[in-house]
Amino acid sequence: MGWRYGHETLLNSCVAFFFTGIAVLVALVANPIVGALSDRTTSRFGRRRPWILVGGLLKAVGLLFLWQARSLTFLFIGWCFVELFSNCVLAALTATIPESQRGTISGIFGLSTSLGGIAGAILAGQIFKAAPTNAYLPMLLIVLATTIPFALFLPDKALPKGYLPAFKLGTFLKNFWISPRKYPDFGWAWLTRFVPFVGYYLATTYVLYYLQDVIKYKAALQGASTISIVATVVSLLSTILGGYLSDRLQVRKPFVIAAMGIIAVAMLLLAFFQVWAIVLVASAILGFGLGVYLAVDVAIVTLVLPSAENRAKDMGIVNIANTLPHSLAPLLAGVILALGHSYTTLYIVAALFVLLGILVVRPIKAVR
């Protein structure tokens, strides 16, 4: 059994890493570049609205491509298309958070992500079951129905023509480097995103195999879905609560530190108490900690951006810290399982990554 969930898991993770790597690379490149371009947009419709609208429309085209794909190659191309224009929307969207409500809006942002994950999983399952040949059509319509109204009614002040210097490719590319020596708070904030998310994805990537091989849960797929729902429902409450309280108290770091400690506790429960009842408790604890973290972490990042003029580009660079762990953690988890044949080791390592996040948030000086 150890060989099966060791070497087979490593092989599966390598295959998944290969096929998702390019799509992730597209997301990594698109987010900061589109953010930088939106910072320079002088359209009379504003800086962010054109990118949100066009990105949403072209994402719908990508879903249409997936709908009509008849081979793995075309499916992969369609997915890259969706990734590209999803990040066009995200890059502009994250730059619209108002400064006076950082915690509250960050909480709503995290809440919408959690709700979208649950609703998307349920909806996709029902659609594929009822009408597999037309499954992408409702998704396409949802994208259009949410993106177009938001882009049309978003207050977005236009940037006057001539306000920015003329475009020069060399200067544009050079602007993507943000010196951690010159802007140490931004560097620490980036790590505050990257390090804990490595731990989070280490813990969650192979939860299905954990239920099968360790918990011996017969309906492992249903169990994984239950865990996800429990964690998400709890996170809905903690996300709003964390964002609201951090705004009222005007402190951010204590919430993030507490959240990381709570998440680490959940992972250690999974490491040492491997029974179904504890798994459910751990998933609720994990959801609570993640909700608080998501609510406040975005607020921290917006407080340490190097430049108000390059807000979307800088947020795009921060978003790389979210995307990279999603790609790297499955491969790292596969290596840990292949070498140690132990989910206990995997969850201990995951907890250590999350706790390491406490060390990188503490040096941020601009945030209380």
RAHUWO-V788489 format. One record per backbone hydrogen bond with DSSP energy under -1.0 kcal/mol. CO is the residue of the C=O (numbers start at 0). NH is the residue of the N-H. Records with the same first field share a line. If there is no record, write none. Layout:
CO=NH / NH
//
This chain:
0=4
2=6 / 7
5=9
6=10
7=11
8=12
9=13
10=14
11=15
12=16
13=17
14=18
15=19
16=20
19=23
20=24
21=25
22=26
23=27
24=28
25=29
26=30
28=32
29=33
30=34
31=35
32=36
33=37
34=38
42=45
47=51
48=52
49=53
50=54
51=55
52=56
53=57
54=58
55=59
56=60
57=61
58=62
59=63
60=64
61=65
62=66
63=67
70=74
71=75
72=76
73=77
74=78
75=79
76=80
77=81
78=82
79=83
80=84
81=85
82=86
83=87
84=88
85=89
86=90
87=91
88=92
89=93
92=95
97=100
100=104
101=105
102=106
103=107
104=108
105=109
106=110
107=111
108=112
109=113
110=114
111=115
112=116
113=117
114=118
115=119
116=120
117=121
118=122
119=123
120=124
121=125
122=126
123=127
124=128
125=129
126=130
130=133
133=136
135=139
136=140
137=141
138=142
139=143
140=144
141=145
142=146
143=147
145=149
146=150
147=151
148=152
149=153
159=162
167=171
168=172
169=173
170=174
172=175
173=176
178=182
182=186
183=187
184=188
185=189
186=190
187=191
188=192
189=193
190=194
192=196
193=197
194=198
195=199
196=200
197=201
198=202
199=203
200=204
203=206
205=209
206=210
207=211
208=212
209=213 / 214
210=216
217=219
218=222
219=223
220=224
221=225
222=226
223=227
224=228
225=229
226=230
227=231
228=232
229=233
230=234
231=235
233=237
234=238
235=239
236=240
237=241
238=242
239=243
240=244
241=245
242=246
243=247
244=248
245=249
251=255
252=256
253=257
254=258
255=259
256=260
257=261
258=262
259=263
260=264
261=265
262=266
263=267
264=268
265=269
266=270
267=271
268=272
272=274
274=278
275=279
276=280
277=281
278=282
279=283
280=284
281=285
282=286
283=287
284=288
285=289
286=290
287=291
288=292
289=293
290=294
291=295
292=296
295=299
296=300
297=301
298=302
300=303
307=310
309=313
310=314
311=315
312=316
313=317
314=318
317=320
318=322
319=323
322=326
323=327
324=328
327=331
328=332
329=333
330=334
331=335
332=336
333=337
334=338
335=339
336=340
341=345
342=346
343=347
344=348
345=349
346=350
347=351
348=352
349=353
350=354
351=355
354=357
355=359
356=360
357=361
360=363
//
